[in-house]
Amino acid sequence: IPAWPEAHARHAMRAWPEPERRVIVMNFYIGQRRGDLTRLRWADHDARTGVITLQPEKTARRRNAKGLP
């Protein structure tokens, strides 16, 4: 799937409904891979602090391969 032109992404951030808009905003500003974003679950979000915990798949594979925690 090709990347969106910036104008399309900005339109989606303004016009799309929640929660789809949030995914577009996260991808636009942090450049996270689509697969990592689609694997996020509510449990990954701490409503008290507003923090989202995300383990990129690429990093997880590297850690598993090296036997790191």
PDB file of N, CA, C and O in Angstrom, chain B, residues numbered from 101:
ATOM      1  N   ILE B 101       0.860  -1.175   0.000  1.00  0.00           N
ATOM      2  CA  ILE B 101       0.000   0.000   0.000  1.00  0.00           C
ATOM      3  C   ILE B 101       0.900   1.230   0.000  1.00  0.00           C
ATOM      4  O   ILE B 101       1.742   1.370   0.887  1.00  0.00           O
ATOM      5  N   PRO B 102       0.743   2.118  -0.968  1.00  0.00           N
ATOM      6  CA  PRO B 102       1.607   3.300  -1.029  1.00  0.00           C
ATOM      7  C   PRO B 102       1.304   4.295   0.095  1.00  0.00           C
ATOM      8  O   PRO B 102       0.193   4.350   0.623  1.00  0.00           O
ATOM      9  N   ALA B 103       2.307   5.060   0.433  1.00  0.00           N
ATOM     10  CA  ALA B 103       2.144   6.108   1.451  1.00  0.00           C
ATOM     11  C   ALA B 103       1.212   7.192   0.933  1.00  0.00           C
ATOM     12  O   ALA B 103       1.147   7.454  -0.268  1.00  0.00           O
ATOM     13  N   TRP B 104       0.494   7.817   1.856  1.00  0.00           N
ATOM     14  CA  TRP B 104      -0.396   8.909   1.481  1.00  0.00           C
ATOM     15  C   TRP B 104       0.395  10.178   1.244  1.00  0.00           C
ATOM     16  O   TRP B 104       1.414  10.407   1.895  1.00  0.00           O
ATOM     17  N   PRO B 105      -0.064  11.009   0.315  1.00  0.00           N
ATOM     18  CA  PRO B 105       0.513  12.348   0.216  1.00  0.00           C
ATOM     19  C   PRO B 105       0.169  13.123   1.501  1.00  0.00           C
ATOM     20  O   PRO B 105      -0.844  12.844   2.142  1.00  0.00           O
ATOM     21  N   GLU B 106       0.997  14.075   1.865  1.00  0.00           N
ATOM     22  CA  GLU B 106       0.780  14.828   3.097  1.00  0.00           C
ATOM     23  C   GLU B 106      -0.613  15.467   3.148  1.00  0.00           C
ATOM     24  O   GLU B 106      -1.238  15.499   4.208  1.00  0.00           O
ATOM     25  N   ALA B 107      -1.095  15.968   2.024  1.00  0.00           N
ATOM     26  CA  ALA B 107      -2.415  16.614   2.002  1.00  0.00           C
ATOM     27  C   ALA B 107      -3.521  15.635   2.400  1.00  0.00           C
ATOM     28  O   ALA B 107      -4.461  16.019   3.096  1.00  0.00           O
ATOM     29  N   HIS B 108      -3.421  14.382   1.968  1.00  0.00           N
ATOM     30  CA  HIS B 108      -4.428  13.379   2.343  1.00  0.00           C
ATOM     31  C   HIS B 108      -4.370  13.077   3.836  1.00  0.00           C
ATOM     32  O   HIS B 108      -5.405  12.956   4.490  1.00  0.00           O
ATOM     33  N   ALA B 109      -3.170  12.956   4.367  1.00  0.00           N
ATOM     34  CA  ALA B 109      -3.019  12.671   5.795  1.00  0.00           C
ATOM     35  C   ALA B 109      -3.576  13.819   6.630  1.00  0.00           C
ATOM     36  O   ALA B 109      -4.278  13.581   7.612  1.00  0.00           O
ATOM     37  N   ARG B 110      -3.274  15.052   6.257  1.00  0.00           N
ATOM     38  CA  ARG B 110      -3.779  16.210   7.008  1.00  0.00           C
ATOM     39  C   ARG B 110      -5.306  16.288   6.940  1.00  0.00           C
ATOM     40  O   ARG B 110      -5.952  16.631   7.931  1.00  0.00           O
ATOM     41  N   HIS B 111      -5.883  15.975   5.782  1.00  0.00           N
ATOM     42  CA  HIS B 111      -7.345  15.952   5.662  1.00  0.00           C
ATOM     43  C   HIS B 111      -7.948  14.904   6.613  1.00  0.00           C
ATOM     44  O   HIS B 111      -8.921  15.184   7.313  1.00  0.00           O
ATOM     45  N   ALA B 112      -7.367  13.704   6.631  1.00  0.00           N
ATOM     46  CA  ALA B 112      -7.875  12.639   7.502  1.00  0.00           C
ATOM     47  C   ALA B 112      -7.778  13.043   8.964  1.00  0.00           C
ATOM     48  O   ALA B 112      -8.676  12.738   9.748  1.00  0.00           O
ATOM     49  N   MET B 113      -6.698  13.729   9.347  1.00  0.00           N
ATOM     50  CA  MET B 113      -6.544  14.151  10.752  1.00  0.00           C
ATOM     51  C   MET B 113      -7.611  15.180  11.143  1.00  0.00           C
ATOM     52  O   MET B 113      -7.983  15.271  12.314  1.00  0.00           O
ATOM     53  N   ARG B 114      -8.099  15.946  10.181  1.00  0.00           N
ATOM     54  CA  ARG B 114      -9.137  16.942  10.474  1.00  0.00           C
ATOM     55  C   ARG B 114     -10.538  16.359  10.384  1.00  0.00           C
ATOM     56  O   ARG B 114     -11.399  16.689  11.200  1.00  0.00           O
ATOM     57  N   ALA B 115     -10.777  15.495   9.402  1.00  0.00           N
ATOM     58  CA  ALA B 115     -12.147  15.132   9.043  1.00  0.00           C
ATOM     59  C   ALA B 115     -12.619  13.762   9.510  1.00  0.00           C
ATOM     60  O   ALA B 115     -13.823  13.560   9.669  1.00  0.00           O
ATOM     61  N   TRP B 116     -11.721  12.823   9.734  1.00  0.00           N
ATOM     62  CA  TRP B 116     -12.151  11.472  10.060  1.00  0.00           C
ATOM     63  C   TRP B 116     -12.659  11.393  11.503  1.00  0.00           C
ATOM     64  O   TRP B 116     -12.244  12.178  12.356  1.00  0.00           O
ATOM     65  N   PRO B 117     -13.557  10.441  11.770  1.00  0.00           N
ATOM     66  CA  PRO B 117     -14.066  10.264  13.133  1.00  0.00           C
ATOM     67  C   PRO B 117     -13.037   9.575  14.035  1.00  0.00           C
ATOM     68  O   PRO B 117     -12.082   8.960  13.560  1.00  0.00           O
ATOM     69  N   GLU B 118     -13.257   9.694  15.342  1.00  0.00           N
ATOM     70  CA  GLU B 118     -12.464   8.934  16.308  1.00  0.00           C
ATOM     71  C   GLU B 118     -12.930   7.489  16.231  1.00  0.00           C
ATOM     72  O   GLU B 118     -14.104   7.286  15.921  1.00  0.00           O
ATOM     73  N   PRO B 119     -12.131   6.479  16.480  1.00  0.00           N
ATOM     74  CA  PRO B 119     -10.717   6.487  16.821  1.00  0.00           C
ATOM     75  C   PRO B 119      -9.786   6.429  15.606  1.00  0.00           C
ATOM     76  O   PRO B 119      -8.565   6.438  15.764  1.00  0.00           O
ATOM     77  N   GLU B 120     -10.351   6.370  14.396  1.00  0.00           N
ATOM     78  CA  GLU B 120      -9.495   6.288  13.201  1.00  0.00           C
ATOM     79  C   GLU B 120      -8.532   7.468  13.113  1.00  0.00           C
ATOM     80  O   GLU B 120      -7.375   7.304  12.726  1.00  0.00           O
ATOM     81  N   ARG B 121      -9.008   8.647  13.469  1.00  0.00           N
ATOM     82  CA  ARG B 121      -8.183   9.850  13.400  1.00  0.00           C
ATOM     83  C   ARG B 121      -6.943   9.717  14.273  1.00  0.00           C
ATOM     84  O   ARG B 121      -5.863  10.169  13.890  1.00  0.00           O
ATOM     85  N   ARG B 122      -7.086   9.110  15.424  1.00  0.00           N
ATOM     86  CA  ARG B 122      -5.945   8.964  16.343  1.00  0.00           C
ATOM     87  C   ARG B 122      -4.818   8.144  15.724  1.00  0.00           C
ATOM     88  O   ARG B 122      -3.641   8.455  15.904  1.00  0.00           O
ATOM     89  N   VAL B 123      -5.185   7.103  14.998  1.00  0.00           N
ATOM     90  CA  VAL B 123      -4.166   6.265  14.358  1.00  0.00           C
ATOM     91  C   VAL B 123      -3.430   7.062  13.293  1.00  0.00           C
ATOM     92  O   VAL B 123      -2.210   6.954  13.164  1.00  0.00           O
ATOM     93  N   ILE B 124      -4.162   7.859  12.534  1.00  0.00           N
ATOM     94  CA  ILE B 124      -3.535   8.688  11.498  1.00  0.00           C
ATOM     95  C   ILE B 124      -2.580   9.686  12.142  1.00  0.00           C
ATOM     96  O   ILE B 124      -1.463   9.876  11.661  1.00  0.00           O
ATOM     97  N   VAL B 125      -3.013  10.324  13.228  1.00  0.00           N
ATOM     98  CA  VAL B 125      -2.169  11.304  13.923  1.00  0.00           C
ATOM     99  C   VAL B 125      -0.907  10.634  14.451  1.00  0.00           C
ATOM    100  O   VAL B 125       0.192  11.163  14.282  1.00  0.00           O
ATOM    101  N   MET B 126      -1.052   9.478  15.088  1.00  0.00           N
ATOM    102  CA  MET B 126       0.123   8.785  15.628  1.00  0.00           C
ATOM    103  C   MET B 126       1.097   8.416  14.519  1.00  0.00           C
ATOM    104  O   MET B 126       2.305   8.609  14.656  1.00  0.00           O
ATOM    105  N   ASN B 127       0.574   7.887  13.430  1.00  0.00           N
ATOM    106  CA  ASN B 127       1.454   7.484  12.338  1.00  0.00           C
ATOM    107  C   ASN B 127       2.130   8.693  11.709  1.00  0.00           C
ATOM    108  O   ASN B 127       3.313   8.632  11.374  1.00  0.00           O
ATOM    109  N   PHE B 128       1.408   9.775  11.547  1.00  0.00           N
ATOM    110  CA  PHE B 128       1.957  10.972  10.907  1.00  0.00           C
ATOM    111  C   PHE B 128       3.099  11.573  11.727  1.00  0.00           C
ATOM    112  O   PHE B 128       4.125  11.970  11.176  1.00  0.00           O
ATOM    113  N   TYR B 129       2.913  11.638  13.046  1.00  0.00           N
ATOM    114  CA  TYR B 129       3.896  12.338  13.872  1.00  0.00           C
ATOM    115  C   TYR B 129       5.028  11.457  14.391  1.00  0.00           C
ATOM    116  O   TYR B 129       6.129  11.957  14.623  1.00  0.00           O
ATOM    117  N   ILE B 130       4.789  10.164  14.578  1.00  0.00           N
ATOM    118  CA  ILE B 130       5.884   9.332  15.083  1.00  0.00           C
ATOM    119  C   ILE B 130       6.399   8.341  14.050  1.00  0.00           C
ATOM    120  O   ILE B 130       7.427   7.700  14.272  1.00  0.00           O
ATOM    121  N   GLY B 131       5.700   8.202  12.919  1.00  0.00           N
ATOM    122  CA  GLY B 131       6.183   7.355  11.837  1.00  0.00           C
ATOM    123  C   GLY B 131       6.265   5.880  12.181  1.00  0.00           C
ATOM    124  O   GLY B 131       7.098   5.158  11.635  1.00  0.00           O
ATOM    125  N   GLN B 132       5.408   5.432  13.078  1.00  0.00           N
ATOM    126  CA  GLN B 132       5.422   4.027  13.481  1.00  0.00           C
ATOM    127  C   GLN B 132       4.897   3.148  12.358  1.00  0.00           C
ATOM    128  O   GLN B 132       4.035   3.576  11.590  1.00  0.00           O
ATOM    129  N   ARG B 133       5.393   1.950  12.253  1.00  0.00           N
ATOM    130  CA  ARG B 133       4.919   1.013  11.233  1.00  0.00           C
ATOM    131  C   ARG B 133       3.441   0.677  11.443  1.00  0.00           C
ATOM    132  O   ARG B 133       2.951   0.607  12.571  1.00  0.00           O
ATOM    133  N   ARG B 134       2.753   0.474  10.327  1.00  0.00           N
ATOM    134  CA  ARG B 134       1.314   0.181  10.363  1.00  0.00           C
ATOM    135  C   ARG B 134       1.012  -1.045  11.217  1.00  0.00           C
ATOM    136  O   ARG B 134       0.066  -1.024  12.003  1.00  0.00           O
ATOM    137  N   GLY B 135       1.794  -2.108  11.080  1.00  0.00           N
ATOM    138  CA  GLY B 135       1.547  -3.324  11.856  1.00  0.00           C
ATOM    139  C   GLY B 135       1.653  -3.097  13.350  1.00  0.00           C
ATOM    140  O   GLY B 135       0.883  -3.663  14.125  1.00  0.00           O
ATOM    141  N   ASP B 136       2.615  -2.260  13.763  1.00  0.00           N
ATOM    142  CA  ASP B 136       2.762  -1.956  15.188  1.00  0.00           C
ATOM    143  C   ASP B 136       1.547  -1.179  15.702  1.00  0.00           C
ATOM    144  O   ASP B 136       1.081  -1.422  16.815  1.00  0.00           O
ATOM    145  N   LEU B 137       1.039  -0.252  14.899  1.00  0.00           N
ATOM    146  CA  LEU B 137      -0.130   0.529  15.314  1.00  0.00           C
ATOM    147  C   LEU B 137      -1.391  -0.323  15.373  1.00  0.00           C
ATOM    148  O   LEU B 137      -2.207  -0.155  16.279  1.00  0.00           O
ATOM    149  N   THR B 138      -1.559  -1.236  14.421  1.00  0.00           N
ATOM    150  CA  THR B 138      -2.780  -2.037  14.415  1.00  0.00           C
ATOM    151  C   THR B 138      -2.790  -3.087  15.520  1.00  0.00           C
ATOM    152  O   THR B 138      -3.852  -3.616  15.849  1.00  0.00           O
ATOM    153  N   ARG B 139      -1.636  -3.398  16.098  1.00  0.00           N
ATOM    154  CA  ARG B 139      -1.580  -4.353  17.211  1.00  0.00           C
ATOM    155  C   ARG B 139      -1.833  -3.695  18.565  1.00  0.00           C
ATOM    156  O   ARG B 139      -1.952  -4.395  19.571  1.00  0.00           O
ATOM    157  N   LEU B 140      -1.917  -2.375  18.610  1.00  0.00           N
ATOM    158  CA  LEU B 140      -2.172  -1.707  19.894  1.00  0.00           C
ATOM    159  C   LEU B 140      -3.527  -2.126  20.448  1.00  0.00           C
ATOM    160  O   LEU B 140      -4.497  -2.278  19.706  1.00  0.00           O
ATOM    161  N   ARG B 141      -3.577  -2.307  21.753  1.00  0.00           N
ATOM    162  CA  ARG B 141      -4.814  -2.663  22.451  1.00  0.00           C
ATOM    163  C   ARG B 141      -5.068  -1.644  23.550  1.00  0.00           C
ATOM    164  O   ARG B 141      -4.173  -0.880  23.914  1.00  0.00           O
ATOM    165  N   TRP B 142      -6.282  -1.630  24.077  1.00  0.00           N
ATOM    166  CA  TRP B 142      -6.596  -0.688  25.155  1.00  0.00           C
ATOM    167  C   TRP B 142      -5.665  -0.884  26.343  1.00  0.00           C
ATOM    168  O   TRP B 142      -5.348   0.079  27.040  1.00  0.00           O
ATOM    169  N   ALA B 143      -5.229  -2.089  26.580  1.00  0.00           N
ATOM    170  CA  ALA B 143      -4.328  -2.369  27.707  1.00  0.00           C
ATOM    171  C   ALA B 143      -2.972  -1.672  27.539  1.00  0.00           C
ATOM    172  O   ALA B 143      -2.242  -1.507  28.517  1.00  0.00           O
ATOM    173  N   ASP B 144      -2.629  -1.265  26.321  1.00  0.00           N
ATOM    174  CA  ASP B 144      -1.364  -0.567  26.074  1.00  0.00           C
ATOM    175  C   ASP B 144      -1.438   0.913  26.445  1.00  0.00           C
ATOM    176  O   ASP B 144      -0.425   1.611  26.422  1.00  0.00           O
ATOM    177  N   HIS B 145      -2.626   1.387  26.785  1.00  0.00           N
ATOM    178  CA  HIS B 145      -2.819   2.795  27.131  1.00  0.00           C
ATOM    179  C   HIS B 145      -3.103   2.933  28.620  1.00  0.00           C
ATOM    180  O   HIS B 145      -4.010   2.287  29.145  1.00  0.00           O
ATOM    181  N   ASP B 146      -2.329   3.776  29.301  1.00  0.00           N
ATOM    182  CA  ASP B 146      -2.554   4.078  30.711  1.00  0.00           C
ATOM    183  C   ASP B 146      -3.353   5.377  30.770  1.00  0.00           C
ATOM    184  O   ASP B 146      -2.794   6.458  30.587  1.00  0.00           O
ATOM    185  N   ALA B 147      -4.656   5.275  31.025  1.00  0.00           N
ATOM    186  CA  ALA B 147      -5.528   6.453  31.034  1.00  0.00           C
ATOM    187  C   ALA B 147      -5.132   7.452  32.113  1.00  0.00           C
ATOM    188  O   ALA B 147      -5.354   8.653  31.960  1.00  0.00           O
ATOM    189  N   ARG B 148      -4.556   6.970  33.190  1.00  0.00           N
ATOM    190  CA  ARG B 148      -4.169   7.862  34.294  1.00  0.00           C
ATOM    191  C   ARG B 148      -3.043   8.799  33.864  1.00  0.00           C
ATOM    192  O   ARG B 148      -3.082   9.991  34.166  1.00  0.00           O
ATOM    193  N   THR B 149      -2.053   8.278  33.169  1.00  0.00           N
ATOM    194  CA  THR B 149      -0.899   9.090  32.771  1.00  0.00           C
ATOM    195  C   THR B 149      -0.960   9.551  31.316  1.00  0.00           C
ATOM    196  O   THR B 149      -0.243  10.473  30.928  1.00  0.00           O
ATOM    197  N   GLY B 150      -1.811   8.914  30.512  1.00  0.00           N
ATOM    198  CA  GLY B 150      -1.888   9.244  29.099  1.00  0.00           C
ATOM    199  C   GLY B 150      -0.772   8.633  28.278  1.00  0.00           C
ATOM    200  O   GLY B 150      -0.550   9.043  27.138  1.00  0.00           O
ATOM    201  N   VAL B 151      -0.063   7.659  28.833  1.00  0.00           N
ATOM    202  CA  VAL B 151       1.078   7.045  28.155  1.00  0.00           C
ATOM    203  C   VAL B 151       0.631   5.811  27.383  1.00  0.00           C
ATOM    204  O   VAL B 151      -0.143   4.997  27.886  1.00  0.00           O
ATOM    205  N   ILE B 152       1.127   5.684  26.163  1.00  0.00           N
ATOM    206  CA  ILE B 152       0.896   4.491  25.350  1.00  0.00           C
ATOM    207  C   ILE B 152       2.205   3.726  25.296  1.00  0.00           C
ATOM    208  O   ILE B 152       3.240   4.285  24.932  1.00  0.00           O
ATOM    209  N   THR B 153       2.167   2.446  25.658  1.00  0.00           N
ATOM    210  CA  THR B 153       3.358   1.603  25.625  1.00  0.00           C
ATOM    211  C   THR B 153       3.318   0.772  24.352  1.00  0.00           C
ATOM    212  O   THR B 153       2.337   0.082  24.072  1.00  0.00           O
ATOM    213  N   LEU B 154       4.395   0.848  23.590  1.00  0.00           N
ATOM    214  CA  LEU B 154       4.445   0.186  22.299  1.00  0.00           C
ATOM    215  C   LEU B 154       5.793  -0.502  22.141  1.00  0.00           C
ATOM    216  O   LEU B 154       6.838   0.116  22.344  1.00  0.00           O
ATOM    217  N   GLN B 155       5.769  -1.772  21.781  1.00  0.00           N
ATOM    218  CA  GLN B 155       7.001  -2.515  21.501  1.00  0.00           C
ATOM    219  C   GLN B 155       7.038  -2.788  20.005  1.00  0.00           C
ATOM    220  O   GLN B 155       6.321  -3.668  19.527  1.00  0.00           O
ATOM    221  N   PRO B 156       7.861  -2.051  19.249  1.00  0.00           N
ATOM    222  CA  PRO B 156       7.929  -2.301  17.806  1.00  0.00           C
ATOM    223  C   PRO B 156       8.330  -3.743  17.503  1.00  0.00           C
ATOM    224  O   PRO B 156       9.230  -4.295  18.137  1.00  0.00           O
ATOM    225  N   GLU B 157       7.662  -4.335  16.541  1.00  0.00           N
ATOM    226  CA  GLU B 157       7.931  -5.730  16.191  1.00  0.00           C
ATOM    227  C   GLU B 157       9.388  -5.932  15.783  1.00  0.00           C
ATOM    228  O   GLU B 157       9.996  -6.936  16.155  1.00  0.00           O
ATOM    229  N   LYS B 158       9.948  -5.009  15.037  1.00  0.00           N
ATOM    230  CA  LYS B 158      11.329  -5.144  14.580  1.00  0.00           C
ATOM    231  C   LYS B 158      12.289  -5.193  15.764  1.00  0.00           C
ATOM    232  O   LYS B 158      13.209  -6.011  15.780  1.00  0.00           O
ATOM    233  N   THR B 159      12.082  -4.324  16.760  1.00  0.00           N
ATOM    234  CA  THR B 159      12.925  -4.307  17.955  1.00  0.00           C
ATOM    235  C   THR B 159      12.729  -5.582  18.772  1.00  0.00           C
ATOM    236  O   THR B 159      13.694  -6.134  19.298  1.00  0.00           O
ATOM    237  N   ALA B 160      11.501  -6.045  18.880  1.00  0.00           N
ATOM    238  CA  ALA B 160      11.222  -7.265  19.645  1.00  0.00           C
ATOM    239  C   ALA B 160      11.951  -8.450  19.039  1.00  0.00           C
ATOM    240  O   ALA B 160      12.500  -9.280  19.764  1.00  0.00           O
ATOM    241  N   ARG B 161      11.962  -8.536  17.716  1.00  0.00           N
ATOM    242  CA  ARG B 161      12.665  -9.641  17.068  1.00  0.00           C
ATOM    243  C   ARG B 161      14.154  -9.585  17.360  1.00  0.00           C
ATOM    244  O   ARG B 161      14.780 -10.613  17.617  1.00  0.00           O
ATOM    245  N   ARG B 162      14.723  -8.386  17.322  1.00  0.00           N
ATOM    246  CA  ARG B 162      16.146  -8.235  17.582  1.00  0.00           C
ATOM    247  C   ARG B 162      16.456  -8.629  19.025  1.00  0.00           C
ATOM    248  O   ARG B 162      17.449  -9.312  19.276  1.00  0.00           O
ATOM    249  N   ARG B 163      15.631  -8.212  19.964  1.00  0.00           N
ATOM    250  CA  ARG B 163      15.858  -8.565  21.368  1.00  0.00           C
ATOM    251  C   ARG B 163      15.738 -10.067  21.591  1.00  0.00           C
ATOM    252  O   ARG B 163      16.550 -10.662  22.299  1.00  0.00           O
ATOM    253  N   ASN B 164      14.728 -10.675  20.987  1.00  0.00           N
ATOM    254  CA  ASN B 164      14.539 -12.114  21.136  1.00  0.00           C
ATOM    255  C   ASN B 164      15.736 -12.867  20.549  1.00  0.00           C
ATOM    256  O   ASN B 164      16.183 -13.863  21.118  1.00  0.00           O
ATOM    257  N   ALA B 165      16.242 -12.400  19.436  1.00  0.00           N
ATOM    258  CA  ALA B 165      17.362 -13.066  18.795  1.00  0.00           C
ATOM    259  C   ALA B 165      18.630 -12.976  19.631  1.00  0.00           C
ATOM    260  O   ALA B 165      19.422 -13.918  19.660  1.00  0.00           O
ATOM    261  N   LYS B 166      18.825 -11.868  20.301  1.00  0.00           N
ATOM    262  CA  LYS B 166      20.027 -11.677  21.115  1.00  0.00           C
ATOM    263  C   LYS B 166      19.837 -12.187  22.546  1.00  0.00           C
ATOM    264  O   LYS B 166      20.787 -12.218  23.328  1.00  0.00           O
ATOM    265  N   GLY B 167      18.617 -12.585  22.882  1.00  0.00           N
ATOM    266  CA  GLY B 167      18.346 -13.069  24.219  1.00  0.00           C
ATOM    267  C   GLY B 167      18.302 -11.960  25.268  1.00  0.00           C
ATOM    268  O   GLY B 167      18.538 -12.205  26.451  1.00  0.00           O
ATOM    269  N   LEU B 168      17.998 -10.736  24.824  1.00  0.00           N
ATOM    270  CA  LEU B 168      17.917  -9.613  25.749  1.00  0.00           C
ATOM    271  C   LEU B 168      16.545  -9.561  26.404  1.00  0.00           C
ATOM    272  O   LEU B 168      15.585 -10.116  25.868  1.00  0.00           O
ATOM    273  N   PRO B 169      16.436  -8.904  27.554  1.00  0.00           N
ATOM    274  CA  PRO B 169      15.131  -8.809  28.213  1.00  0.00           C
ATOM    275  C   PRO B 169      14.149  -7.966  27.441  1.00  0.00           C
ATOM    276  O   PRO B 169      13.008  -7.796  27.872  1.00  0.00           O
TER     277      PRO B 169
END
